[in-house]
Amino acid sequence: MIRARGLAKRYGDRRVFAGIDLDLAAGGFLLVTGPNGSGKTTLLRVLAGLAAQTAGELRLPERRLVGYLGHEPLVYRELSPLENLTLFGRLYRIPERAERVGMLLERFGLWDVRHERVSTFSRGMQQRLGLSRVLLHEPSLLVLDEPYNALDRQGAELLDGVFEEHVFGEPRTWVVATHEPQRVERLATERLAFA
């Protein structure tokens, strides 16, 4: 699914990371840890195909097979959750999109607020919508940067349930950077720790 050899990224004279070798098979789970500013987010953007590496070789799946959640949920704040997911569903040409959208809104506790503007939501509610957006097109590779960010206990448990599907449901490939590695440690097939 992902193969990297000598992967490196620089911004001008500043080296973000270098010499990363990685083989993540389909169905694998890469856990990325490290302090703020160590290069985790940049690596995840490269692995999601959103930024180019400076050096090295990288093989990724097609972009349409990737779901990415960064530090921002990347949803339209002036639209409702229903309008957001319907729009993204059209962009991804999802068949039976109304059912898929409804299922995700229900699953992430957003059904009762499906017609409200996202701009009125707490950061945690926006994160739930961002997770719904990422899962909408059922990507083969999910790249999540601090997915527990701003989630309350219930939201974190909902996300834990998504990860449980990795074990008991349809296998997906995951790249997850988190400051809460204990939540997903048991799922990790590969680990990358930034200093």
N, C-alpha and C positions, 0 to 999 in steps of 0.2 A: 504494500500500500504506500509506504513512504520509505525511500532509500536516500540517505545522504552520505556523502564522502567529502571530508575536508571542508565542511560548510563554514563559511565565515561571512561576517557582516561588519562593515565600517561606515561611519559617517565622517567623511573627510579624513582627518588624522586620528579620529577616535575609533578604536576597535571596540565593538560591542561584544562579539564572540568570535572564536576561531577554532578550527580543528574538530568540528563536531561530526562524528560518524554515527549513523543511526540506521537500523533496520527495524521497521515497525510493520509487522505482518497484518494482514486483514484480520480484524477481530482483536487486535492488540490494544493495550492501554498504556500510554506513555504519561508518566507523572513527572511534571517539571516543578522543581522547587528552587528557592533562593530568595535573597533579600530584594527589596525594591531597588530598581536601577541596575540590576545585575545582567539584564538582557533577555529575560523571560518573554516579555511582551514582543520584542522584536523577533525573537525566534518563532513565536507562535504566528506572527504575521507572515513570516517567510514560509512556514509550513502550511499556512492556509492559502498561499499563493497571492497574498495581498502586497507583498514586498519582495524585491529581488535580492538574492544573496550577492555579496561582493565577489566571493570566490567559492570554489568547490562545485561538486555535482549534486543535483537534487532531482529526484523523481517523485512526482505527486500524482494523485488521481485527477481526473478532469474537474475543472472548477465547479461545475454543476453538481458534483457529488460531495461537495464540502459545505459544512455548516460552521460559521464562525461567530463566536460571541466574544467581543472585546470588553474593555472597561465601560463602554457605553452600550446600551441595549440596541442602538441603531433602529429606532422606530420613530415614526412621525408623531410629534407631540400634539399637533393640532387635530389629529385624527383619533378616532376611538380604537380600542383593541380590535373590534370586529372589522372596522375599515382597514386597519393596518394589515391584519392577517389575510383579509380578502385580497388586498392589493398584492401582497407578496405571493399569495397563492396564484394569482393571475400571471405574475412575472415568471414563476416557476412552472406554469401550465399544469397545475395539479388537478388531476381528474377528481371529481366528487369533492371539490374544495370546501363547499359549505359544511359538509359532514366533518371533514378533517379540522377545519377551523373551529367548529363548535366543540369537538372533542378536546382540542387543546385548551380552549378557553375554560371549559369545565374542569379539566385536569389541573390547571394551574390556578384555580380559584378566581377566575376573571369573568365568569359568565354573568354574574349579577351586575357587573360594571362594564359590560361589553359595549354600551352605547355612550359612555362618558369619555370626555377628552383625556388623552394620556397626560396632558400638561397638568391635570389636577391630581395625578397619582404620586404616591410616595416613591422614593428611589427603589424600594423593594418591590413594589407593584410593577414598576417599569422593568425591573430585572426579570420578573416572572414573564412579562410579555416578550422580552428579548429571548428568553429561553424557548417560548412558544414559537417565535419566529424562526429560530435556529432549527428546531425539530420539524417544522412544517413540511418541508419537502423530503423528509426522511433520508437525510444524507448518509452516505457510507462512512464518511470521515467527519467527526465533530472535533473542532478545535475551540476549547473554552478557556478563556483567560480570567481567572478569579471568579468562577461562576457563583460562588456563595456570597459574593460581595453584596451587601445591603439586604440580604434575605433574612427574615425573621425565622424563628424556630420552625414554624409550619412550612414556610417556603423552602428552607433547607431540607426538610424531610421530603418535600415533593421532589426536589432535585436528587436526593438520595434514592428515591424510587426510580427515577430515570436511570441512574447508574445501576440499580438492581436489575433492570432489564438487560443490561450488558451480560449479566450472569445467567439469567433465566429466560431471556427472550431472544429476539433476533440480534445476532452479534453485529456490532458496529466497531469501528476503529476510533479510538479516542486519544486526543492530546489535551491534557488538562494541567494548567498551571494554577497552583493554589497555595495559600498560606495556611490551609487546614489539611495537610496531607493525610492526617489520621482518618479523615472521612472516606478516602478512596484508596488508601495504601494497599488494602487487601486485593484490589482489582488490578493493580499495576503489574504489567508484564515487563515493562521497561521503566527505567528511572534516569532522570538527568537532573543533577543538582548544580546550580550555579553558585559560585562563591561570592 
